Amino acid sequence: MSKEDDRSLRFYNEVLGLDHLHYGMWEEDEELTLANLKIAQLRYEDFLIEKLPTETSKVLDVGCGTSAMIKRMLSMEMEVHGLSPDATQKDNFTKNLNAPFYHCRFEELESEETFDCLVMSESAQYIPFDRLFENAKRSLKPGGHLMICDYFVLDDATGVLAKSGHKLSAFMAESEKQGFMLVEKCDVTDSISKTLDLASLLANRILKGLDILSERTRNKHPLFTRFVFRLFRKKWKKLERDSVLLDSEQFKAKKRYLFLLFKVS
Ligand SMILES: C[S@@+](CC[C@H](N)C(=O)[O-])C[C@H]1O[C@@H](n2cnc3c(N)ncnc32)[C@H](O)[C@@H]1O
């Protein structure tokens, strides 16, 4: 699902101060802190930059988020275009960068421009995959590359965790059907999963903080507190159900976070 003004992405950027909107790649012994998340996200960006095929000079960053990776590629003297359906991301991009920008979903892109490489850093999951490969084929120069780094759902996975991300085997089958050759694949599930451990830690701290702050009100106004609790019961239950989304062991059991590099034939 794509959102034209995604508040959760704004929260990561404007409240948590994150320059990148993707998971981080963690070292095994790194402590779970926001500062280390920023380092882990930079490590993820470094990883993608290193994986750009050597002959790449013109790139489209599909779902470019805060444009952090675009700035990096522009500083490497590449021609880079950005794309995002998000209004805030469009404003940031057009205010700060002198480069072409497409304010639309990738599946709706109708430009005649063609690129050496399309980068989809955690944006492929939002694009219906038949349209993703169809439009990638039209947007790539002959022999161009499609770089994807994102999570995918394993075939036998069920439950709330199986609801976001493309089914891995169907996605790979579609890539072959549409003439894309897989030239590199890395499974980075283990190194990114600590991002969920940090998110879970922060969520628990926030809940504990709310518990402490509301203690006096609960003691002084028990009836009022019960009323408020009843009012938000459904939301509370949903929060409890969704807490599994931050469970890194469940994530590892049901999903794979993959780097995929395809070449169009
Ligand atoms: C999780 S963020 C990742 C942002 C950035 N690529 C990064 O790695 O930090 C997902 C991005 O995909 C964009 N997006 C959502 N739906 C999209 C679609 N249908 N086509 C292209 N981009 C989309 C969002 O606006 C956002 O920029």
The ligand as an SDF file (V2000), in Angstrom:
LIG
                    3D

 27 29  0  0  0  0  0  0  0  0999 V2000
   10.4180    2.6810    3.5990 C   0  0  0  0  0  0  0  0  0  0  0  0
   10.5330    4.0700    2.5540 S   0  0  0  0  0  0  0  0  0  0  0  0
   12.1660    3.8820    1.8760 C   0  0  0  0  0  0  0  0  0  0  0  0
   12.7230    5.2050    1.4290 C   0  0  0  0  0  0  0  0  0  0  0  0
   14.1350    5.1870    0.8690 C   0  0  0  0  0  0  0  0  0  0  0  0
   14.2370    4.4150   -0.3330 N   0  0  0  0  0  0  0  0  0  0  0  0
   15.0900    4.6530    1.8970 C   0  0  0  0  0  0  0  0  0  0  0  0
   15.6450    3.5780    1.6770 O   0  0  0  0  0  0  0  0  0  0  0  0
   15.2710    5.3250    2.9340 O   0  0  0  0  0  0  0  0  0  0  0  0
    9.4850    3.6160    1.1800 C   0  0  0  0  0  0  0  0  0  0  0  0
    9.4900    4.6110    0.0280 C   0  0  0  0  0  0  0  0  0  0  0  0
    8.6870    4.0980   -1.0390 O   0  0  0  0  0  0  0  0  0  0  0  0
    7.7990    5.1150   -1.4720 C   0  0  0  0  0  0  0  0  0  0  0  0
    6.6400    4.4780   -2.1450 N   0  0  0  0  0  0  0  0  0  0  0  0
    5.4980    4.0280   -1.6090 C   0  0  0  0  0  0  0  0  0  0  0  0
    4.6890    3.5240   -2.5640 N   0  0  0  0  0  0  0  0  0  0  0  0
    5.3600    3.6490   -3.7410 C   0  0  0  0  0  0  0  0  0  0  0  0
    5.0500    3.3160   -5.1000 C   0  0  0  0  0  0  0  0  0  0  0  0
    3.9040    2.7320   -5.4320 N   0  0  0  0  0  0  0  0  0  0  0  0
    5.9550    3.6210   -6.0670 N   0  0  0  0  0  0  0  0  0  0  0  0
    7.1440    4.1930   -5.7190 C   0  0  0  0  0  0  0  0  0  0  0  0
    7.4900    4.5190   -4.4560 N   0  0  0  0  0  0  0  0  0  0  0  0
    6.6020    4.2570   -3.4770 C   0  0  0  0  0  0  0  0  0  0  0  0
    7.4950    5.9030   -0.2020 C   0  0  0  0  0  0  0  0  0  0  0  0
    6.9640    7.1740   -0.4770 O   0  0  0  0  0  0  0  0  0  0  0  0
    8.9100    5.9750    0.3770 C   0  0  0  0  0  0  0  0  0  0  0  0
    9.6700    6.9670   -0.2580 O   0  0  0  0  0  0  0  0  0  0  0  0
  1  2  1  0
  2  3  1  0
  2 10  1  0
  3  4  1  0
  4  5  1  0
  5  6  1  0
  5  7  1  0
  7  8  2  0
  7  9  1  0
 10 11  1  0
 11 12  1  0
 11 26  1  0
 12 13  1  0
 13 14  1  0
 13 24  1  0
 14 15  1  0
 14 23  1  0
 15 16  2  0
 16 17  1  0
 17 18  1  0
 17 23  2  0
 18 19  1  0
 18 20  2  0
 20 21  1  0
 21 22  2  0
 22 23  1  0
 24 25  1  0
 24 26  1  0
 26 27  1  0
M  CHG  2   2   1   9  -1
M  END
$$$$
